[in-house]
């Protein structure tokens, strides 16, 4: 319920300050940004059963390794999609209509929020079993920070005389900041409970992101009449560059074996076991 509320609170707060026209543009940006958010659900059937088994066995080291590995997969996938949707954001929003291009800044902040939320989502998969009350309190603090920061940023932006479309990006920025703080807090809490450091981000992801940004930026510099090239050629080019760098630099031997399918999941009582030495 809290996760659902974080993705609706920004829309509700924005509606108090701007016209329905701007809220509609923001809503479209939300729908585009929801794509990377759905990725985490594809990993839950893998991570959940493994964590429950290792919680029962009190194998905290295995839980930490699995959270870090699956968390990296989620972040890597979400970062790639966020870059592909965010860099040509104006062209993508323009597909809905020319009036929606003004929501590009909000789209960028919303996509960043989904990437920053990934460590919290993965950490929660273990915290709901190890520290469910503290996890709940952290989630409540996160949504409280989001609300307070949204009001504060909009008030400052309004005082500065920003347009309604510029104000629309501020609740999205508040969401990104609150989710980043929540991810940091939950990762630290889980690390202390497990006695291990939870490291989901890898430096190689930043290299892949930077290279993809350079490729995407080169396409966005084309004249407006060639905006279609951003989508037809730019998006595939960014995907190829990002996936290639992630595969060569970010993925370790275990990641490659698992994704190639040469390392099979072992099934015990109908439950898939990840990271089995066999």
C-alpha positions in Angstrom: 0.0 0.0 0.0 2.9 2.4 0.8 4.6 1.6 -2.5 1.4 2.3 -4.4 0.9 5.5 -2.4 4.4 6.8 -3.3 3.4 6.6 -7.0 0.2 8.5 -6.4 1.1 11.1 -3.8 3.1 13.2 -6.2 0.2 13.3 -8.6 -2.2 14.3 -5.8 0.1 17.1 -4.5 0.7 18.4 -7.9 -3.0 18.7 -8.5 -3.3 21.2 -5.6 -1.0 23.7 -7.3 -1.3 23.4 -11.1 -4.1 23.1 -13.7 -5.6 19.7 -14.7 -3.9 20.2 -18.1 -0.5 19.9 -16.5 -1.6 17.1 -14.2 -2.6 15.2 -17.4 0.8 15.7 -18.9 2.4 14.4 -15.7 0.2 11.4 -15.6 1.3 10.4 -19.1 5.0 10.7 -18.0 4.1 8.4 -15.1 2.8 5.8 -17.4 5.9 5.9 -19.5 8.1 5.6 -16.4 6.1 2.7 -15.1 7.9 0.3 -17.5 11.1 -0.1 -15.5 9.0 -0.4 -12.3 7.4 -3.6 -13.6 10.8 -5.3 -14.0 11.2 -6.1 -10.4 8.2 -8.4 -10.4 10.0 -10.7 -12.8 12.7 -11.3 -10.2 10.4 -11.9 -7.2 9.7 -15.6 -8.1 13.5 -16.1 -8.1 14.5 -14.2 -5.0 11.6 -14.9 -2.7 11.8 -18.6 -2.3 15.6 -18.5 -1.9 15.4 -15.9 0.9 12.8 -17.8 2.8 14.8 -21.0 2.6 18.0 -19.3 3.8 16.1 -17.4 6.5 15.0 -20.8 7.9 18.5 -22.1 7.7 19.9 -18.8 9.2 22.3 -18.6 6.3 22.8 -14.9 6.3 25.8 -14.9 4.1 23.8 -16.6 1.3 21.0 -14.0 1.7 23.4 -11.1 1.3 25.0 -12.6 -1.8 21.6 -13.3 -3.4 20.3 -9.8 -2.6 23.4 -8.2 -4.1 23.3 -10.3 -7.2 19.6 -10.0 -8.0 19.6 -6.4 -7.0 22.4 -5.8 -9.5 20.2 -7.5 -12.2 17.3 -5.3 -11.4 19.3 -2.1 -11.3 21.1 -3.0 -14.6 17.8 -3.7 -16.4 16.1 -0.6 -15.0 19.0 1.7 -15.7 19.1 0.6 -19.3 15.4 1.1 -19.8 15.5 4.5 -18.0 18.3 5.7 -20.3 16.6 4.5 -23.4 13.3 6.2 -22.4 14.9 9.3 -20.8 17.5 10.5 -23.3 15.0 10.7 -26.2 12.3 11.7 -23.7 11.1 14.7 -25.8 10.6 12.4 -28.8 8.8 9.8 -26.8 6.5 12.3 -25.1 6.0 13.9 -28.5 4.5 10.6 -29.7 1.5 11.2 -27.5 1.2 14.8 -28.8 3.3 17.9 -29.2 1.7 19.4 -26.1 3.2 16.6 -23.9 6.8 17.4 -24.7 6.7 19.8 -21.7 6.6 16.7 -19.4 10.1 15.6 -20.4 11.7 16.9 -17.2 9.1 15.1 -15.1 9.7 11.9 -17.1 13.5 12.1 -16.5 13.0 12.5 -12.7 10.4 9.7 -12.6 12.7 7.3 -14.5 15.6 8.2 -12.1 13.3 7.5 -9.2 12.6 4.0 -10.4 16.3 3.2 -10.8 17.0 4.6 -7.3 14.2 2.6 -5.8 15.6 -0.7 -6.9 17.9 -1.4 -4.0 15.1 -0.7 -1.5 12.8 -3.1 -3.4 15.3 -5.9 -3.3 16.3 -5.3 0.3 12.6 -5.4 1.3 12.4 -9.0 0.0 14.6 -10.0 3.0 13.6 -7.3 5.5 9.9 -8.4 5.5 11.2 -11.6 7.1 14.0 -10.3 9.2 12.8 -6.9 10.4 9.2 -6.3 9.2 8.4 -3.6 11.7 11.5 -1.5 11.1 11.0 -2.0 7.4 7.5 -0.6 7.7 8.7 2.3 9.8 11.3 3.2 7.1 8.7 3.1 4.4 6.5 5.4 6.4 9.4 7.8 6.9 10.1 7.7 3.2 6.6 8.7 2.2 6.6 11.4 4.8 9.8 12.8 3.4 8.4 12.6 -0.1 5.3 14.6 1.0 7.3 17.3 2.9 9.9 17.7 0.2 7.2 17.9 -2.6 5.4 20.8 -0.8 8.7 22.5 0.0 10.0 22.3 -3.6 6.8 23.5 -5.1 6.6 26.4 -2.7 10.2 27.4 -3.6 9.5 26.9 -7.3 6.4 29.0 -7.2 8.2 31.7 -5.3 10.8 31.7 -8.0 8.1 32.2 -10.6 8.5 28.9 -12.4 5.9 27.8 -15.0 3.4 25.1 -14.2 5.3 22.7 -16.5 8.5 23.4 -14.6 6.7 22.9 -11.3 5.5 19.5 -12.5 9.0 18.1 -12.4 9.4 19.0 -8.7 7.2 16.3 -7.1 9.0 13.8 -9.3 12.3 15.1 -8.0 11.0 14.8 -4.4 10.0 11.2 -5.2 13.5 10.4 -6.5 15.2 11.9 -3.5 12.9 10.1 -1.0 13.3 6.7 -2.8 17.1 7.1 -2.8 17.1 7.8 0.9 14.8 4.8 1.5 17.1 2.6 -0.6 20.2 3.7 1.4 18.5 3.2 4.8 17.1 -0.2 3.9 20.3 -1.4 2.5 22.2 -0.3 5.6 19.7 -2.0 7.9 19.8 -5.2 5.9 23.6 -5.2 5.9 23.7 -4.8 9.7 21.2 -7.6 10.2 23.1 -10.0 7.9 26.5 -8.9 9.1 27.5 -8.2 5.4 27.8 -5.2 3.2 24.9 -4.9 0.7 26.5 -3.6 -2.5 24.1 -3.6 -5.4 25.6 -0.8 -7.6 28.8 -1.6 -9.5 31.2 1.0 -11.0 30.9 -0.7 -14.4 27.2 0.3 -14.5 28.3 4.0 -14.3 30.6 3.4 -17.2 27.8 1.8 -19.2 25.5 4.6 -18.3 28.0 7.3 -19.3 28.7 5.7 -22.7 25.0 5.2 -23.4 24.4 8.8 -22.5 27.0 10.0 -24.9 25.4 8.0 -27.7 21.9 9.2 -26.9 23.0 12.8 -26.6 24.5 12.6 -30.1 21.2 11.7 -31.5 19.3 14.4 -29.5 21.5 17.0 -31.2 19.9 16.3 -34.6 17.5 18.9 -36.0 13.9 18.7 -34.8 12.8 17.5 -38.2 15.0 14.4 -37.7 13.5 13.6 -34.3 12.2 10.3 -35.7 15.8 9.2 -36.1 16.2 9.3 -32.3 13.6 6.6 -32.0 14.4 4.5 -35.1 18.2 4.5 -34.8 19.0 6.1 -31.5 17.1 3.7 -29.2 18.6 0.5 -30.8 22.1 2.1 -30.8 21.8 3.0 -27.1 20.6 -0.5 -26.2 23.4 -2.2 -28.1 26.1 0.0 -26.4 24.6 -0.4 -23.0 24.1 -4.2 -23.2 27.5 -4.7 -24.7 29.3 -2.8 -21.9 27.3 -4.3 -19.2 27.9 -7.8 -20.5 31.7 -7.2 -20.9 32.4 -5.1 -17.8 29.6 -5.5 -15.3 28.6 -9.1 -15.5 30.8 -11.5 -13.5 31.3 -15.2 -14.3 28.3 -16.2 -12.2 26.0 -13.7 -13.9 27.0 -14.8 -17.3 26.5 -18.5 -16.5 23.1 -17.9 -15.1 21.9 -15.8 -18.0 23.3 -18.2 -20.5 21.4 -21.0 -18.9 24.4 -23.3 -18.6 24.0 -23.2 -14.8 20.6 -24.6 -14.0 18.5 -23.9 -11.0 18.2 -26.9 -8.8 14.6 -27.7 -7.7 13.9 -29.0 -4.2 10.3 -29.6 -3.2 9.2 -27.5 -6.2 11.2 -24.4 -5.0 13.9 -23.0 -7.3 17.3 -22.7 -5.6 19.6 -19.9 -6.8 23.3 -20.1 -6.4 23.5 -23.9 -5.7 27.1 -25.1 -6.0 26.0 -27.9 -8.3 
